[in-house]
Amino acid sequence: MKKRYLFCAILLGCAAIVSAKVKLPSLICDNMVIQQKTDVKLWGKANPGSEVSITPSWNNRTFTCKADNDGNWLIKIASPEGGFTPYEITFDDGERTTIKNVLAGEVWLASGQSNMEMPLKGFPGCCVKNGVDEAIAASDIKSVRMFNVPKKQSYEPETECEGRWMTTENPIDVMEFSATAWYYALSVSRALHLPVGIVNCSYGGASVESWTNKELLETYPDISLKKDDIENMTPWERPMLMYNAMFCPVKNYTVKGIIWYQGEANVGRHETYAQRLANMVELWRKEMGLGEIPFYYVEIAPYSYDEPRQHEKSAYLREAQFKAQSLIPNSAMVCTNDLVEPFELHNIHPRDKRTVGNRLSYLALNLTYGMKQIVCFGPQYKSVEFEGDTAYVSFDRLDMGICRNYDIRGFEVAGEDRVFYPADNVWLRWQTNHIVVSSKQVPKPVAVRYCFHDFQPGTMIGGNELPLVPFRTDNWEPENK
């Protein structure tokens, strides 16, 4: 009798294995957007050693792969040209699973901290300009979809996250879209006439170390990975934990590139930021296995940091962000110096997310998609010459020249005493595109700065109304280092 029960149990177990349904990660579901015209990764779980068949409706061919001893499988399948034709993908390991309403288009990973996370509905105490109206009107726009990775932390790398691909049919869903990523995707979609999908992987307050793995962090002398030390930190600044819990589950998803808005949490630690951002990007690219995909990022906005460790240090962090472009291949930064209102002095989440997203899209449209007529860089400091009481400043990235020749504010000059005074005479020498700067209080200037403070919006712009990137001509250390 016991043998009969054992035999029945074995039969039932075998039947369960045969009829087991393939398990897909949450990223691979109805309404997903896949990267067009490339080999896209599809993956999941099945019974160890079982064969999984995948049949996409764009070519109705069946591809097979085998689950490993842990039940994991992964396959690359050529995707179709982008468009608005909805497709289905069927997965079969003895029982079929079909995902529907799949679009092919352009897919980007959006990441960083709260200014990327900030949804169209805004945060408590912080509005997104016209964000709710934008979400309501989005039902007429069928070209943008978004997957929000839930905010989570983990001491070990994870393989799965919850979530779903959201469309624009429901305004309540759209209100949860990252505002910066929404405007970025909308601009790219309109320019290319293609669907755009965003995988939004952001965590408010996260440092660059939060998005870095254990092996890299062990080489940073100021970072402790002892659990007690991590637990004693401000939760959102903890190293490694967002990388493990949020990036690792999405690293297999095939994307065109990355957009990034982060840096506020690293203010006060600018000396290490540029290299650590470059290290993080190198790590992510290696983990994703897609080559040197574009990495476009946002300079942190003006904000009055009053915490002693950070006070008057954000200008140095912006300088480090600018420097990172030279360390990260296929990268570029957009400036946000002009995108704050005076009343946002103590608001670290400026309400204008449309212009931030649009400026990121200019980088992608010009540098990635070849639309060279779209100016994507504002003026950047090149060199300075001093003659008597006057400084002559020259610039790179003047594709359309300097587009404001009056009321130019934001310049300061200093003499050998290293005391800076606002320039009281600033004018454009249009014949050479020099900005001529002087101050009655500095008879012999030796240094020039532009908007080199926590909160100092300037007024100088170049082509496409893109602002001059804040800079300094000196290398003096901050007084309260």
C-alpha positions in Angstrom: 0.0 0.0 0.0 2.8 2.4 0.9 4.5 1.6 -2.4 1.2 2.5 -4.2 1.0 5.9 -2.5 4.6 6.6 -3.3 4.1 5.7 -6.9 1.0 8.0 -7.1 2.9 10.8 -5.5 5.7 10.4 -8.1 3.1 10.5 -10.9 1.5 13.6 -9.5 4.9 15.3 -9.1 5.7 14.4 -12.7 2.4 15.7 -13.9 3.0 19.0 -12.0 6.4 19.4 -13.7 4.9 18.7 -17.1 2.1 21.1 -16.7 4.1 23.8 -14.9 3.6 27.3 -16.3 6.6 29.4 -17.3 7.1 32.2 -14.9 8.0 35.6 -16.3 9.5 38.6 -14.5 7.2 41.5 -14.0 9.0 43.6 -16.7 7.9 41.0 -19.3 4.1 41.5 -19.3 1.2 43.0 -21.2 1.8 46.5 -22.6 5.5 46.3 -22.5 7.7 48.2 -25.0 10.6 46.4 -26.5 13.7 48.0 -28.1 13.2 48.0 -31.9 15.5 46.4 -34.5 17.9 44.7 -32.1 18.3 41.4 -30.2 16.1 41.8 -27.1 16.5 39.7 -24.0 13.6 37.7 -22.7 14.0 35.6 -19.6 12.2 33.8 -16.8 11.8 30.7 -14.7 10.8 27.2 -15.7 11.3 23.7 -14.4 15.0 22.9 -14.3 16.1 21.3 -17.6 12.8 22.0 -19.4 12.6 23.4 -22.9 10.9 26.8 -23.3 9.4 27.9 -26.6 8.9 31.5 -27.5 6.8 32.6 -30.4 6.5 36.4 -31.2 3.7 37.4 -33.5 5.8 39.8 -35.5 7.3 36.9 -37.4 5.5 33.8 -35.9 8.7 31.9 -35.7 9.3 29.7 -32.7 12.6 30.0 -30.7 13.6 27.6 -28.0 15.9 27.6 -25.0 16.6 25.3 -22.1 16.2 26.2 -18.4 19.3 25.6 -16.4 19.6 23.5 -13.2 18.1 26.4 -11.2 15.2 26.8 -13.6 16.5 30.1 -15.1 16.4 30.7 -18.9 17.3 33.6 -21.1 17.1 34.1 -24.9 17.8 36.8 -27.3 15.2 37.4 -30.1 15.4 39.9 -33.0 12.8 42.6 -32.6 10.9 44.3 -35.4 11.0 47.8 -36.6 9.3 50.2 -34.3 5.7 51.3 -34.8 2.2 51.2 -33.3 1.2 47.7 -34.3 0.5 45.7 -31.1 2.1 42.3 -30.9 1.8 39.2 -28.8 4.5 36.9 -27.4 3.7 33.3 -26.4 5.9 31.4 -24.0 5.4 27.6 -23.7 7.0 25.0 -21.5 4.1 22.6 -21.6 1.5 25.3 -20.7 1.2 28.5 -22.7 1.5 32.0 -21.4 0.8 34.9 -23.8 1.5 38.6 -23.2 -0.4 41.1 -25.3 -0.3 44.6 -26.6 3.5 44.7 -27.0 4.9 47.6 -28.9 8.4 48.0 -30.5 10.0 51.4 -30.1 12.7 53.1 -28.1 13.3 52.1 -24.5 15.3 54.0 -21.9 16.2 53.4 -18.3 15.6 56.4 -16.1 17.3 56.5 -12.7 18.7 58.7 -9.9 17.1 60.3 -6.9 14.0 62.3 -6.1 14.1 64.8 -9.0 13.9 61.8 -11.4 11.4 59.9 -9.1 9.1 63.0 -8.8 5.8 62.0 -10.4 3.6 64.3 -12.5 1.2 64.6 -9.5 4.2 66.1 -7.5 5.3 65.5 -4.0 3.8 66.8 -0.8 4.9 70.5 -0.6 6.3 70.4 -4.1 4.3 70.8 -7.3 5.1 69.8 -10.8 4.0 72.7 -13.0 0.8 71.7 -14.8 1.6 68.0 -13.9 -2.0 66.9 -13.1 -3.3 68.6 -16.3 -0.7 66.8 -18.2 -1.7 63.5 -16.8 -5.4 64.1 -17.6 -4.6 65.1 -21.2 -2.2 62.1 -21.7 -5.1 59.8 -22.6 -4.9 61.2 -26.1 -1.2 60.2 -26.3 -0.7 56.5 -27.0 3.0 56.6 -27.6 4.5 56.6 -24.0 4.5 53.8 -21.5 6.3 53.5 -18.2 7.3 50.8 -15.7 8.0 52.0 -12.1 10.4 49.9 -10.2 9.2 50.0 -6.5 11.5 51.6 -4.0 13.2 48.9 -2.1 16.5 48.1 -0.4 18.4 44.8 -0.2 21.7 43.5 1.2 21.9 40.9 -1.5 21.3 41.2 -5.3 17.7 40.4 -6.3 16.4 39.1 -9.5 12.8 40.2 -9.5 10.8 43.3 -8.7 7.1 44.0 -8.6 5.4 46.3 -11.1 3.7 46.5 -14.4 3.9 48.4 -17.7 1.5 51.4 -17.5 -0.2 53.0 -20.5 -1.7 56.5 -20.7 -5.3 55.2 -20.7 -5.8 55.9 -17.0 -4.9 59.4 -15.7 -4.3 57.9 -12.2 -1.5 55.8 -13.6 0.0 58.7 -15.5 0.1 60.8 -12.4 2.6 58.2 -11.1 4.9 58.6 -14.1 8.3 60.3 -13.5 7.7 63.8 -14.7 11.2 64.3 -16.1 11.1 60.9 -17.8 7.6 61.6 -19.2 8.6 64.8 -20.9 11.7 63.2 -22.1 9.8 60.3 -23.6 7.1 62.5 -25.1 9.6 64.7 -26.9 11.6 61.7 -28.3 8.4 60.0 -29.3 7.1 63.0 -31.2 10.4 63.6 -33.0 10.8 60.0 -34.0 7.1 59.1 -34.5 7.7 56.0 -32.4 6.5 54.5 -29.1 8.9 55.2 -26.2 9.1 53.0 -23.1 10.6 54.1 -19.8 11.9 51.8 -17.0 11.9 54.2 -14.1 14.3 53.0 -11.4 14.7 56.0 -9.0 14.9 56.4 -5.2 14.7 59.8 -3.5 17.8 60.8 -1.6 20.0 58.0 -3.0 23.7 58.7 -3.3 25.8 57.5 -6.2 27.1 54.8 -3.8 23.6 53.6 -3.3 23.6 52.4 -7.0 27.0 50.8 -6.8 27.8 47.1 -6.1 29.6 45.6 -3.2 32.8 44.9 -5.1 33.4 48.5 -6.1 32.3 49.9 -2.8 34.9 47.8 -1.0 37.6 49.8 -2.8 36.2 53.1 -1.4 38.1 53.9 1.9 35.3 56.1 3.2 32.5 53.5 2.7 31.7 50.9 5.3 29.6 47.9 4.3 29.2 46.6 7.8 25.5 46.1 8.3 25.4 48.0 11.6 27.1 51.0 10.0 24.7 50.9 7.0 21.7 50.6 9.3 22.8 53.7 11.2 22.9 55.8 8.1 20.1 57.9 6.7 18.0 55.2 5.0 18.0 56.8 1.5 21.8 57.3 1.4 22.7 53.8 2.3 25.3 52.3 -0.1 24.7 49.3 -2.3 21.1 48.6 -1.3 19.3 50.2 -4.2 21.7 48.6 -6.7 20.9 45.2 -5.3 17.1 45.7 -4.9 16.2 47.9 -7.9 18.9 47.8 -10.6 19.7 44.1 -10.5 16.2 43.0 -11.4 16.0 45.2 -14.5 19.6 44.9 -15.8 18.6 42.2 -18.3 16.0 44.5 -20.0 17.2 45.7 -23.4 17.3 49.5 -23.5 18.7 52.1 -25.9 20.3 54.2 -23.2 20.1 55.7 -19.7 18.9 59.1 -18.4 20.0 60.1 -14.9 19.2 62.8 -12.4 21.1 62.6 -9.2 23.8 64.3 -7.2 22.1 66.2 -4.4 22.9 63.5 -1.9 26.6 63.7 -2.8 26.9 67.5 -2.2 29.8 67.9 0.2 31.6 64.9 -1.3 32.4 66.4 -4.6 36.0 65.3 -4.6 35.0 61.7 -5.3 31.8 62.2 -7.3 33.0 62.4 -10.9 35.1 59.2 -10.7 32.4 57.3 -8.7 29.7 58.2 -11.2 32.0 57.0 -14.0 32.6 53.8 -12.1 28.9 53.3 -11.6 28.2 53.8 -15.3 30.9 51.4 -16.3 29.5 48.8 -13.9 25.9 49.2 -15.2 27.0 49.0 -18.8 28.9 45.8 -18.1 26.0 44.3 -16.2 23.6 45.2 -19.0 25.8 43.8 -21.7 24.7 46.4 -24.3 28.0 48.1 -24.9 28.6 51.8 -24.3 25.0 52.9 -24.5 24.3 56.6 -24.1 24.3 58.1 -20.6 22.6 61.5 -20.4 22.3 63.2 -17.1 21.1 66.4 -15.4 23.1 68.9 -13.5 21.6 69.4 -10.1 19.4 72.5 -9.8 20.2 75.6 -7.7 19.1 75.1 -4.1 20.1 76.7 -0.8 21.8 73.9 1.1 21.9 75.0 4.8 23.3 71.8 6.3 26.9 72.6 7.4 28.4 69.7 5.4 26.7 70.9 2.2 26.5 74.7 2.6 28.0 76.4 -0.5 29.3 73.1 -1.7 26.8 72.3 -4.5 28.7 74.4 -7.0 31.7 72.1 -6.6 29.4 69.1 -7.1 28.1 70.6 -10.3 31.7 71.1 -11.4 32.3 67.4 -10.7 29.2 66.5 -12.8 30.5 68.5 -15.7 33.9 66.8 -15.3 32.3 63.4 -15.4 31.5 63.9 -19.1 35.2 63.5 -19.8 35.4 60.3 -17.8 32.3 58.6 -19.2 32.3 57.6 -22.9 29.1 58.5 -24.8 27.8 60.8 -22.1 26.6 64.3 -21.8 25.0 66.7 -19.3 22.2 69.2 -19.4 22.4 72.4 -17.3 19.4 73.5 -15.2 20.9 76.7 -13.8 18.0 78.8 -15.2 15.1 76.4 -14.3 14.3 77.7 -10.8 12.1 80.4 -9.5 13.2 82.8 -6.7 10.6 81.2 -4.4 12.3 77.8 -4.9 15.3 78.9 -2.9 14.6 76.1 -0.3 12.8 73.7 -2.7 15.1 70.9 -3.8 12.4 69.8 -6.3 11.9 72.6 -8.8 8.5 72.5 -10.5 9.7 72.8 -14.1 10.2 69.3 -15.1 9.1 69.8 -18.7 12.2 71.8 -19.7 14.5 69.3 -17.9 13.0 66.4 -19.8 13.1 68.3 -23.1 16.7 69.2 -22.7 17.6 65.6 -22.1 15.7 64.7 -25.3 17.8 67.3 -27.2 20.9 65.3 -26.3 19.3 62.0 -27.4 17.9 63.4 -30.6 21.1 65.1 -31.6 23.7 62.6 -30.4 21.9 59.3 -30.5 19.4 59.8 -33.3 21.4 62.0 -35.5 19.2 65.1 -35.6 22.1 67.5 -35.7 20.0 70.6 -36.3 18.7 70.4 -32.7 21.2 72.3 -30.5 21.7 70.3 -27.4 24.6 72.1 -25.6 24.6 75.5 -23.9 27.8 77.6 -23.8 30.7 76.2 -21.8 33.7 78.0 -20.3 36.8 77.8 -22.5 39.4 80.4 -21.3 39.9 83.8 -19.8 42.4 86.6 -20.4 42.9 89.6 -18.0 43.9 93.1 -19.1 44.0 95.7 -16.3 40.7 95.8 -14.6 38.9 93.7 -17.2 38.4 90.0 -17.9 37.7 88.6 -21.3 36.0 85.2 -21.2 35.6 82.9 -24.2 33.4 79.9 -24.6 32.9 76.6 -26.4 29.6 75.2 -27.7 28.5 78.4 -29.3 26.6 76.6 -32.1 24.2 79.6 -32.5 26.4 82.1 -30.7 25.5 83.9 -27.5 21.8 84.7 -27.7 21.5 87.3 -25.0 23.5 90.5 -25.2 22.0 92.5 -22.4 21.1 92.1 -18.7 23.7 89.3 -18.3 23.7 88.4 -14.6 25.6 85.8 -12.6 29.3 86.9 -13.1 31.7 87.6 -10.3 35.3 88.6 -10.2 38.1 88.4 -7.6 41.6 89.8 -7.1 44.5 88.2 -5.3 42.6 88.5 -2.0 40.2 85.8 -3.3 37.2 87.9 -2.4 34.5 87.8 -5.1 32.3 90.7 -6.0 29.4 90.8 -8.4 30.5 92.1 -11.8 28.9 95.6 -12.4 29.9 95.8 -16.0 29.2 92.8 -18.3 28.8 93.0 -22.0 29.1 90.9 -25.1 31.8 91.6 -27.6 29.8 90.2 -30.5 32.7 90.3 -33.0 34.5 87.5 -31.0 31.8 86.2 -28.7 33.7 87.2 -25.6 31.9 88.2 -22.5 33.7 91.3 -21.0 33.6 91.4 -17.2 34.7 93.9 -14.6 33.9 95.3 -11.2 34.7 98.7 -9.7 35.6 96.9 -6.5 38.3 94.7 -8.2 40.9 96.9 -9.8 43.0 93.9 -10.9 41.0 90.7 -11.3 42.6 87.3 -11.4 39.6 85.0 -11.3 36.0 84.9 -12.7 33.1 82.8 -11.6 29.6 82.4 -13.0 26.7 81.3 -10.8 29.2 79.4 -8.6 26.9 79.3 -5.5 24.3 77.0 -4.0 21.5 79.2 -5.4 22.4 81.7 -8.1 20.4 81.5 -11.4 22.1 83.3 -14.3 20.8 84.8 -17.5 23.4 84.0 -20.2 22.1 81.7 -22.9 23.2 80.2 -26.2 21.4 78.4 -29.0 18.0 76.8 -28.2 17.9 79.0 -25.1 20.3 76.7 -23.3 22.1 78.3 -20.4 25.8 78.8 -19.8 27.1 76.1 -17.5 28.2 77.5 -14.2 32.0 77.6 -13.9 35.1 79.1 -12.2 38.4 80.0 -13.6 40.3 79.5 -10.3 41.1 76.3 -8.4 40.8 77.6 -4.9 39.5 75.3 -2.3 36.2 76.1 -0.6 36.6 78.1 2.6 34.6 75.7 4.8 36.1 72.5 3.4 
